[in-house]
Amino acid sequence: MSTFARPQPAGPAIVAIAAAIGLAVALYYYFMPLTGITGAPGTLLVIVSSLLLLIDGVILWFAPRGFLFGLLWVLGLLGAIGTLVAGWFLHAWWLMLAIAIVVIGLVVSLVLTRKS
Amino acid sequence: MILRSRSALSALALASALGITPVLAQTSTTPGTISPAQAPSTQPAPETDAAPATAGETQPTPSAETPAPEAGAESAAPLAPEARSEQPPATEQPAAPASAQEDQQPATAGAAQGADTDTSPNAGAEGGETSALPEPKDIPLVPPEPTWNTFHGQLNAQKYSPLDQINADNVDELTKAWEVHTGDVSDGSGDLPTSVWSATPVFANDTLYLGTPFYRVIAMDPGTGEIKWTFDSNSTLEAMTQPALKNRGVAYWQAENPVAGEPCQKIIYLGTMDAQLFAMDADTGELCKDFADNGVLNVNQWNDVNSKYPLSLLQPPTVVGNHVIMGWAGKDWAYAEAPPGTVFSVDPQTGERQWQFNALPPEIAPRTGTANVWTGMSADEGLGLVYLPVSSPSPNYWGGNRTESIPLATSTTALNVETGEVVWSRQWVHHDIWDYDTNSAPTLMDIEVDGKTIPALMQATKMGFLFVVNRKTGEDVWPIEERPVPQGDGTIEGEVYAKTQPFPTKPLPLLDQDEKPKIWGVADAVSFGECSRLWDNLSYDGMYSPPTTKGEGVLAYPDSAGGVQWGGVAYDPVSQTAIVNVSHVVQYIKLYPRDEYEQVASGSGNEQGFAPQEGAPYGMRLLNATNWLGMPCWEPPFGELVAVDMKTGNFKWRRPIGASQKWGFYMPEDMGSVTLGGPAVTAGGVIFIGASMDSKVRAYSMADGKELWSDIVAAPAVANPAVYEYKGREYVVFVAGGNTILKDQVSDQVVAYALPEKD
């Protein structure tokens, strides 16, 4: 029987939930009139990036420590930073808050691991 | 004399800053100023023979249905003989040799020989004052009551409201009072062209009136936005002369002595792209049957020279007393030979033509065109003058077909409102080959300079200049100097350049035109040096560098889309402060010989792209100087709001306005935004303005320019806001129509703000 180091679900859960909130916020910005970025290509970009972060969090939940985990973690961090930057230029302050929590989740997922 | 001495020093300092060595005065002429006797293009009313000079309310002229032909009218009102002798026959139109220019361009030739440091004395204009100024009337320049019944609020174009319920201390409490979506909007994705809407609402008759880009009129309750009535002109929705469906609103007239029970004692006027002027009862929206042809005046009946397109009535008429005065818009950049600029005054109740102003000498008109008035006008009812911002002749970027003097082109021209005769005129660009249309109504103001009250006029321009002259005479308030300008690189066939151009010494130019604009390092780095390479391939010898066929062309700064646009200057008559928004935009112009043009020309956009200039030996291309991402290659700020102390001519403050936005991404606010539209000012010490790319409407402090309030609207508010009081509550209304020059975001939103109602 082999033993794998897995991240505690708390970290990926934070990532996934915060990304889902970020996605919802981005959708709000895109479809709600008078947000200042309604229907804008930049808003569409953060919808996609939030969705990717959500997927990233879900996969991290199940991925064992290793190359795949590391790759997804790094990609998730880059995606989160990119989304934060985009959110700043979009003046999408609530989105930035959600994505900041994604970053916290990523850190947590790196620090806390579990054996399975 | 004090003014002149001081201004001479200012002039030298400014010239030094501009890198220009002024030539000392040899003459005291004012090249750009003409008097009635000098005016080669002064065109008294076509009906002059049929009606006395006082034609108008008491002397009806021949009906609009049977107008005198324009040509006949012109022959009935001959030009000044000495001016006529300078005009070559229409058939002798090949490019004038350089040696001919001095004969044919007296306005510039004199200055070229004696470019001076002070051109303020205007003998011609003074003559105009004594010979042509109408009898003054006791009508104050600033209405005593809060007024917003014209496109620019008041006929003086001050865009000033004496209301102070909303003020600098409480403006941050503004809330949306009501909002209306007219339904008249098109983003261009369907069958209809894009709509572009820069209407300012008119508040009159206890009603708010709006024209839409679908050529409808909407009358609304000013307190709730509830629709009272609508009128549909059923006009064709085709982009006949413009790249988009366009409207700037409606005009209002009311009888001085209304007849009880009779309709059309108060009238709303709506123009259409296909040159129809509709007149309807302001109370009901029913057409006025006595006006022209059952309420519709076909203005295109007077389009009888080079009538390649209809005379589009996009700007609402200017109503002065019993005169409905209208210019029209044409199709820019398309033709060398185009309809020559005309302005018509018609009777408000019958539509009969009272007089017609022609900007071009008749000998020249058939082979050139435009010099039209497509934007708002202003008027001083006390002086009996209406002030015309006259645009450039055609084609816009080559002048080999019009090397003679055209003194009324690209000018501010004052007409006797009763007769249409020219009282004075100041030309702001000689031999305009940059499309520097005079594009906003001059703002009329009484200012105190060195202890004297001066009846002044401020004309803002695309060049970023604020020309200030005496509105009675056209004389300089602060000296306007003729200075030498670049003479081209010799690549353009038939072109004869003006040797000098007018430069104001005060206020200082709003833009720094002394050298090639600096490259924005971020845009250059992101594009791996694309901006630097572009700059290297653009020629630039300073302001007024002529278009060329070389390289990527000539850098245009300011350019036809920059400087100050149609919103013009707002003015607070109490503090004597002028407020203006200015855009920093760099474009580049290249001319292509006809054969080459046919091979390279591709699409054209709104205010940029390729344009044929049919009939000229050159087609042209005008592009924004951006990198592949669309980032401006020039350094920010891209737009500013500026306050000018009109007692001194000095800037009080200037600060970036709004924020640039692309694909939803906002740039930092210290970079500002290019702006279209303009400000309104109030006695509450507040400036209201939309105009910026980021689709926000804002309030700024008159005192220091600090932003006090903002809100997001559905598209850039590219018109001046309207300010009025209704049932004791002050409202500020923005039309968020958008304009594709700024970005691809248009809307049909009208939104009113007010302070919260107190229980």
Contacts between the chains, C-beta under 8 A, distances in Angstrom:
chain1	res1	chain2	res2	distance
A	33	B	714	6.7
A	34	B	712	5.0
A	34	B	713	7.0
A	34	B	714	6.3
A	35	B	712	7.2
A	36	B	664	7.9
A	36	B	666	7.9
A	36	B	694	6.9
A	36	B	695	6.6
A	36	B	696	7.4
A	36	B	712	4.6
A	37	B	664	4.1
A	40	B	663	5.9
A	40	B	664	2.7
A	40	B	665	8.0
A	41	B	663	4.2
A	41	B	664	6.3
A	42	B	663	4.5
A	42	B	664	3.3
A	42	B	665	4.8
A	43	B	664	5.2
A	86	B	665	7.4
A	89	B	665	4.0
A	89	B	666	5.9
A	89	B	667	7.8
A	90	B	664	5.5
A	90	B	665	6.0
A	90	B	666	7.0
A	91	B	666	5.4
